[in-house]
């Protein structure tokens, strides 16, 4: 987790029955845009973020901490006051 914090990202972890079931890494750009990265191999997650007002702004290949290549969608949402 400290790796992500050093990159300026923040992290939310979702738990069910004290077991981690989801993780969200995100950055705030000027406090007006929330940006997150979502694995494209899980279409349900893309759909969930779409339903919350996020849109895909970029698609890329990234390596996870194990060195495996993943297809990732960068999704953004305008924040309101």
BADREN-57540 format. One record per residue (C-alpha): residue in one letter; x, y, z. Coordinates in Angstrom, 2 decimals. Layout:
(node A (X Y Z))
...
END
This chain:
(node X (0.00 0.00 0.00))
(node X (2.83 2.41 0.74))
(node X (3.87 2.11 -2.92))
(node X (0.55 3.67 -4.00))
(node X (0.73 6.41 -1.37))
(node X (4.19 7.40 -2.62))
(node X (2.69 7.79 -6.11))
(node X (0.13 10.25 -4.72))
(node X (-2.75 7.79 -4.82))
(node X (-5.31 7.16 -2.14))
(node X (-6.82 3.75 -1.45))
(node X (-10.21 2.47 -0.28))
(node X (-10.64 -1.19 0.63))
(node X (-14.12 -2.73 0.80))
(node X (-14.76 -5.51 3.30))
(node X (-17.53 -8.07 3.72))
(node X (-17.48 -10.07 6.96))
(node X (-14.01 -8.70 7.72))
(node X (-12.64 -10.06 4.42))
(node X (-11.29 -7.63 1.79))
(node X (-13.37 -7.96 -1.38))
(node X (-12.54 -4.81 -3.35))
(node X (-9.87 -2.15 -3.60))
(node X (-10.14 1.29 -5.18))
(node X (-7.04 3.37 -5.90))
(node X (-7.65 6.95 -6.91))
(node X (-6.09 10.38 -7.27))
(node X (-7.67 13.79 -6.97))
(node X (-6.63 16.25 -9.67))
(node X (-7.16 19.80 -8.48))
(node X (-9.99 18.51 -6.30))
(node X (-12.41 18.80 -9.22))
(node X (-11.81 15.44 -10.91))
(node X (-11.70 12.00 -9.32))
(node X (-9.65 9.51 -11.32))
(node X (-9.45 5.77 -10.80))
(node X (-8.07 2.78 -12.67))
(node X (-10.26 -0.24 -13.29))
(node X (-9.30 -3.65 -14.65))
(node X (-10.93 -4.06 -18.05))
(node X (-11.17 -7.83 -17.50))
(node X (-14.02 -7.16 -15.05))
(node X (-16.79 -5.49 -17.14))
(node X (-19.07 -5.40 -14.08))
(node X (-16.67 -2.94 -12.42))
(node X (-16.62 -0.69 -15.51))
(node X (-20.44 -0.73 -15.53))
(node X (-20.57 0.08 -11.81))
(node X (-18.38 3.15 -12.25))
(node X (-20.40 4.25 -15.31))
(node X (-23.53 4.12 -13.16))
(node X (-21.80 6.43 -10.66))
(node X (-21.03 9.02 -13.35))
(node X (-17.49 7.99 -14.30))
(node X (-16.37 7.79 -17.93))
(node X (-13.40 6.05 -19.53))
(node X (-10.75 8.58 -20.52))
(node X (-7.89 6.22 -21.39))
(node X (-7.14 2.53 -21.94))
(node X (-3.67 1.17 -21.31))
(node X (-1.57 -1.86 -20.39))
(node X (-0.02 -1.79 -16.94))
(node X (1.91 -4.27 -14.87))
(node X (0.68 -5.34 -11.48))
(node X (3.06 -5.81 -8.58))
(node X (3.67 -9.42 -9.71))
(node X (4.83 -8.22 -13.12))
(node X (1.75 -9.47 -15.01))
(node X (0.37 -7.22 -17.74))
(node X (-3.21 -6.02 -17.25))
(node X (-5.57 -4.03 -19.46))
(node X (-6.66 -1.02 -17.44))
(node X (-9.24 1.70 -18.02))
(node X (-8.64 5.11 -16.50))
(node X (-12.00 6.50 -15.45))
(node X (-12.79 10.06 -14.35))
(node X (-15.67 11.86 -12.72))
(node X (-16.22 15.57 -12.28))
(node X (-16.68 16.41 -8.60))
(node X (-19.21 18.98 -7.46))
(node X (-19.27 21.16 -4.36))
END
